[in-house]
Amino acid sequence: MATAEVTLDQAALADLEASFRGDLVRPGDAGYDDHRRIWNGSIDRRPALIARCAGAADVMSAVRLGRRTGLPVAVRSGGHSFPGLSVWDDALLVDLGRMKGISVDPERRVARVQAGVLLGEIDHETQPFGLAVPAGIVTSTGLAGLTLGGGIGWVMRKYGLTIDNLLSVDVITAEGEWVKASAEENADLFWGVRGGGGNFGIVTEFEFRLVPVGPTVMAGPVFWEMKDAPEVLRFYRDWIADAPDELMTIGVLRRAPDLPVVPRELVGRQVIAVAACYCGAVEDGERVLQPLKSFGSPVLDLCMPKPFLAHQAMFDPGFQAGWWYYVRSCDVASLEDGVADVCAEYGERIESPVTSLALWQMGGAVARVPHGETPFAGRDAGFTFNINGNSKTGEGFEAEREWARGFWDALRPFHTSVYVNFLGEEGEERVRQAYGADVWDRLKAVKRRYDPDNFFRINQNIPPG
Ligand SMILES: Cc1cc2nc3c(=O)[nH]c(=O)nc-3n(C[C@H](O)[C@H](O)[C@H](O)COP(=O)(O)OP(=O)(O)OC[C@H]3O[C@@H](n4cnc5c(N)ncnc54)[C@H](O)[C@@H]3O)c2cc1C
């Protein structure tokens, strides 16, 4: 167990205090425990100092303190890293959570967004204009970390990944210098940050292209009993084979959650659901989704016209901060029978009310960007698996973890790539697998140019050597 009692260089700290606009929080200070906590309650790490930055100038000062003291530097935006790579024992934690600036230009369809912004916050600012940054599916997720790994979500099949809509970034380098990166300026760095995570610097601000979405969409889940999973998965596979780009779906296996919209008799029963979002005219969505709604014997149908904002918050109750989470992930090429059968088998074994499988339909615009144009390497994946072995507290966590490991192992023959933002702490070879050999070598070259000492190493690390 770490003690968080590393001795800080007092002179260096005093210099930082003199120029810092945000808050500096140390062990023993009020708020220390609140600020070191992240979304995953199974992570309990004690940084030596938390620098809650108010802006890019504070980030520059914090990086220079890290240089001067030799403290390892962890970076946190939304704190949703599954393996907790946004907080580290005895480290300097550069916390960007206060940096909430959002500026939307609805005429140019461009938004500038600071690193501490969460998905629900950017949607709140863009949806009044019927616009969105294509991003993820739980409102409390940080837009920064999500973007730096790629960014998959409800409108990606129509508009591409979050990185496909990124126009520029402001970055603080390992030397504490400010640089801008875009297609025109520092193009190698701009390539690297579109999937290479926080390996090259701290991104303080992002500029995104906005796309038209909603504000009303035809969306939501249709549920069946888990015993129907083999047939539902086969129907689902065949039905989406020629789906339009407007349609995005996520297959979900879990126990029916205890929510007001779920009939009492269904709560706690094992179910399979297909959640959909049609990013186009509602009438077209109703037509496209009719086969799903009428397949077999659904036990609950919540797929209907609704505000995109409401749909974006749909999964929030099932992924609350502080619960214990363990995630395994892989991509597969298709939902062939072997894959469907493993899903059905492990679906029947779900015990915890908060354990789930999310099976993401890929393709569409994501797949039309050529391999290598960005570091995100799973563009030809058929489906991305997010296997979540979760419990509300530490009690029972071990068993859920074993379920997730067993599920992932059973899928091994079908693994292709893996999405870097869904990786756990799985070692260098897995990070390499997430990118593929050619992209990995190119990422290392960018790392050598911008961070040759591996100053930014508390992440899904791309070592320079
Ligand atoms: C509930 C939940 C739902 C999710 N849903 C989706 C989804 O729909 N789509 C999807 O693509 N992913 C999803 N993810 C995965 C998500 O993209 C990653 O967990 C992502 O890292 C979260 O970003 P964050 O800012 O919250 O992360 P943090 O935990 O703050 O950081 C994650 C990593 O990124 C680095 N980092 C963060 N900010 C910066 C920065 N500004 N500059 C440099 N490095 C930085 C950190 O050092 C750390 O290594 C989800 C995760 C969770 C927990």
The ligand as an SDF file (V2000), in Angstrom:
LIG
                    3D

 53 58  0  0  0  0  0  0  0  0999 V2000
  -18.9070    4.5220  -18.0830 C   0  0  0  0  0  0  0  0  0  0  0  0
  -17.9980    4.5740  -19.2780 C   0  0  0  0  0  0  0  0  0  0  0  0
  -18.5330    4.7160  -20.5330 C   0  0  0  0  0  0  0  0  0  0  0  0
  -17.7090    4.7750  -21.6420 C   0  0  0  0  0  0  0  0  0  0  0  0
  -18.2650    4.9170  -22.8760 N   0  0  0  0  0  0  0  0  0  0  0  0
  -17.4690    5.0590  -23.9530 C   0  0  0  0  0  0  0  0  0  0  0  0
  -18.0300    5.3310  -25.2150 C   0  0  0  0  0  0  0  0  0  0  0  0
  -19.2220    5.4230  -25.3700 O   0  0  0  0  0  0  0  0  0  0  0  0
  -17.1800    5.4750  -26.2670 N   0  0  0  0  0  0  0  0  0  0  0  0
  -15.8260    5.3990  -26.1190 C   0  0  0  0  0  0  0  0  0  0  0  0
  -15.1230    5.5730  -27.1060 O   0  0  0  0  0  0  0  0  0  0  0  0
  -15.2740    5.1440  -24.9230 N   0  0  0  0  0  0  0  0  0  0  0  0
  -16.0640    4.9770  -23.8400 C   0  0  0  0  0  0  0  0  0  0  0  0
  -15.5030    4.7380  -22.6270 N   0  0  0  0  0  0  0  0  0  0  0  0
  -14.0510    4.6070  -22.5170 C   0  0  0  0  0  0  0  0  0  0  0  0
  -13.4640    6.0010  -22.4160 C   0  0  0  0  0  0  0  0  0  0  0  0
  -13.2800    6.5170  -23.7230 O   0  0  0  0  0  0  0  0  0  0  0  0
  -12.1110    5.9980  -21.6950 C   0  0  0  0  0  0  0  0  0  0  0  0
  -12.2840    5.4770  -20.4160 O   0  0  0  0  0  0  0  0  0  0  0  0
  -11.5240    7.3980  -21.6440 C   0  0  0  0  0  0  0  0  0  0  0  0
  -10.1970    7.2920  -21.2580 O   0  0  0  0  0  0  0  0  0  0  0  0
  -12.2640    8.2850  -20.7000 C   0  0  0  0  0  0  0  0  0  0  0  0
  -11.8100    9.5970  -20.7720 O   0  0  0  0  0  0  0  0  0  0  0  0
  -11.6180   10.4590  -19.4280 P   0  0  0  0  0  0  0  0  0  0  0  0
  -11.2150   11.8200  -19.8180 O   0  0  0  0  0  0  0  0  0  0  0  0
  -12.8370   10.2880  -18.5840 O   0  0  0  0  0  0  0  0  0  0  0  0
  -10.4220    9.6430  -18.8550 O   0  0  0  0  0  0  0  0  0  0  0  0
   -9.3400    9.8320  -17.7150 P   0  0  0  0  0  0  0  0  0  0  0  0
   -9.5240    8.6760  -16.7900 O   0  0  0  0  0  0  0  0  0  0  0  0
   -9.3250   11.1780  -17.1380 O   0  0  0  0  0  0  0  0  0  0  0  0
   -8.0460    9.5850  -18.5690 O   0  0  0  0  0  0  0  0  0  0  0  0
   -7.8550    8.4060  -19.3160 C   0  0  0  0  0  0  0  0  0  0  0  0
   -6.4620    8.3700  -19.9090 C   0  0  0  0  0  0  0  0  0  0  0  0
   -6.3000    9.4510  -20.8210 O   0  0  0  0  0  0  0  0  0  0  0  0
   -5.2760   10.3270  -20.3810 C   0  0  0  0  0  0  0  0  0  0  0  0
   -5.7800   11.6950  -20.5250 N   0  0  0  0  0  0  0  0  0  0  0  0
   -6.9770   12.1520  -20.0960 C   0  0  0  0  0  0  0  0  0  0  0  0
   -7.1270   13.4210  -20.4260 N   0  0  0  0  0  0  0  0  0  0  0  0
   -6.0110   13.7960  -21.0770 C   0  0  0  0  0  0  0  0  0  0  0  0
   -5.5890   15.0070  -21.6630 C   0  0  0  0  0  0  0  0  0  0  0  0
   -6.3740   16.0840  -21.6490 N   0  0  0  0  0  0  0  0  0  0  0  0
   -4.3780   15.0560  -22.2560 N   0  0  0  0  0  0  0  0  0  0  0  0
   -3.5960   13.9560  -22.2800 C   0  0  0  0  0  0  0  0  0  0  0  0
   -3.9430   12.7770  -21.7310 N   0  0  0  0  0  0  0  0  0  0  0  0
   -5.1440   12.6940  -21.1360 C   0  0  0  0  0  0  0  0  0  0  0  0
   -5.0730    9.9710  -18.9260 C   0  0  0  0  0  0  0  0  0  0  0  0
   -3.7890   10.2480  -18.5030 O   0  0  0  0  0  0  0  0  0  0  0  0
   -5.3610    8.5050  -18.8880 C   0  0  0  0  0  0  0  0  0  0  0  0
   -4.2420    7.7680  -19.2990 O   0  0  0  0  0  0  0  0  0  0  0  0
  -16.3070    4.6820  -21.4940 C   0  0  0  0  0  0  0  0  0  0  0  0
  -15.7670    4.5330  -20.2180 C   0  0  0  0  0  0  0  0  0  0  0  0
  -16.6000    4.4800  -19.1280 C   0  0  0  0  0  0  0  0  0  0  0  0
  -16.0050    4.3020  -17.7800 C   0  0  0  0  0  0  0  0  0  0  0  0
  1  2  1  0
  2  3  1  0
  2 52  2  0
  3  4  2  0
  4  5  1  0
  4 50  1  0
  5  6  2  0
  6  7  1  0
  6 13  1  0
  7  8  2  0
  7  9  1  0
  9 10  1  0
 10 11  2  0
 10 12  1  0
 12 13  2  0
 13 14  1  0
 14 15  1  0
 14 50  1  0
 15 16  1  0
 16 17  1  0
 16 18  1  0
 18 19  1  0
 18 20  1  0
 20 21  1  0
 20 22  1  0
 22 23  1  0
 23 24  1  0
 24 25  2  0
 24 26  1  0
 24 27  1  0
 27 28  1  0
 28 29  2  0
 28 30  1  0
 28 31  1  0
 31 32  1  0
 32 33  1  0
 33 34  1  0
 33 48  1  0
 34 35  1  0
 35 36  1  0
 35 46  1  0
 36 37  1  0
 36 45  1  0
 37 38  2  0
 38 39  1  0
 39 40  1  0
 39 45  2  0
 40 41  1  0
 40 42  2  0
 42 43  1  0
 43 44  2  0
 44 45  1  0
 46 47  1  0
 46 48  1  0
 48 49  1  0
 50 51  2  0
 51 52  1  0
 52 53  1  0
M  END
$$$$
